[in-house]
Amino acid sequence: MKPTIIRPKDRAEWLKIRENGIGASEVSAVIGINPWESPFSLFLRKTKQVPPIEENVAMHMGHLLEGVVVTLWEEATGWKAVKASAKDIIYQDPKHPWRICTPDRLAFEINPRTGKKEKVLLEVKTSALQFDADDPPSYYVAQCQYQMHITGIHVCYLCWLVNGRTFGYVRIEYDPEFAEWLVSEVDTFWIENVLAGVEPEAITVSDITTKFPKSTPEKALEADDKALSQIAEIREKKAVYDALGKEIEALQDSLKLYMADSEALLDESGNVILTWKSGKDKTSFDSKTFAAENPDLYAKYCRTVPGARSFLIKKQKDK
């Protein structure tokens, strides 16, 4: 079935359409493999309980460098891409309108198996993370598979530029079984969670602190075997960490005694290998004195900041 092609008149309309569906970049969050977003946080965003993600510098640079990466792909392959950025075209499944995608580019290649000229998709990434063409990140593979399912174009090139220096790409073919599973997970999430207003399970610490920013004072759980084992392991490793910390501190103190008022230590070639510098003098506001002398003015400009939950393993009691 051919997808519906939507051409938003501007960025605002494009964002509005994206709010009412699951885009390819969000699929990995739905299935719980996105490093930056969980099903729970995606649910909060789609149900408008939290504001949309604002474009940061890294995202902006990615948009600016997209054309550069496409040019590198064209030079590497000898094929030509067609401009079809997210600002221009949205592909939508006509029977499942929440399934949407916005490919970075369309292109044509000579299929190595059939020898025929065929359409392909380009998905462009700029990153500080290293890519392995033999094992590309699963969250990007899922994004490509979802796009291929919706568009009906069954080849997607994942292209990347790492740290502005290292370019690479991998050719990904459509996997019907995996793609069908992906869209079924998207359908379940959209219908049973977003539309029904039912929160998915919290699976990250960020999810828990968002859902439960405050602890319940009267609530306590009895630790199970797994929790007891983890606490014991933390205690054991912390003891090693503390012992090493004391050893390091003793070595540092010895070096400080040796340096006296010197600011640096040099090796035999004159290279600086250690510094013990004086920091710049700082001026701080004496809030305690100010509050005592100007209580009304101090109260006027005070604000309450919610306390964060602190994680503390209690010392073992002697048995």
Number of C-alpha atoms within 10 A of each C-alpha: 9 11 18 16 16 15 14 17 11 10 12 11 13 19 14 11 19 18 16 16 20 24 24 23 19 21 27 25 22 26 16 15 17 18 9 8 18 24 26 25 24 21 24 18 16 21 17 11 10 12 10 13 7 7 9 9 9 12 14 11 13 18 16 12 17 21 17 15 23 23 15 17 23 14 11 12 11 10 13 15 21 13 15 17 16 18 18 18 20 23 22 24 18 15 10 12 15 20 26 27 27 25 28 23 22 19 18 15 17 13 13 8 6 8 9 11 11 14 17 23 26 23 23 24 20 22 16 11 10 13 18 11 14 7 9 15 14 12 19 20 19 21 23 28 26 30 30 25 22 25 22 15 17 20 22 26 21 22 22 26 25 15 12 13 6 13 17 16 23 15 13 18 16 18 14 13 8 14 20 14 12 20 20 12 14 24 18 13 22 21 13 14 18 21 13 10 13 13 16 18 11 16 13 15 9 15 17 13 14 13 12 11 14 12 12 8 6 5 6 8 5 7 10 8 9 9 11 12 12 11 15 13 12 13 16 11 12 12 12 11 12 11 12 12 12 11 12 12 12 12 11 12 12 11 14 15 9 11 14 9 11 11 12 13 15 11 9 6 6 8 10 11 9 12 13 14 10 8 6 6 6 5 6 6 7 8 11 11 10 12 13 10 11 12 12 10 11 14 10 8 7 8 7 5 6 8 8 10 11 6 6 6 9 8 7 7 5 4 3
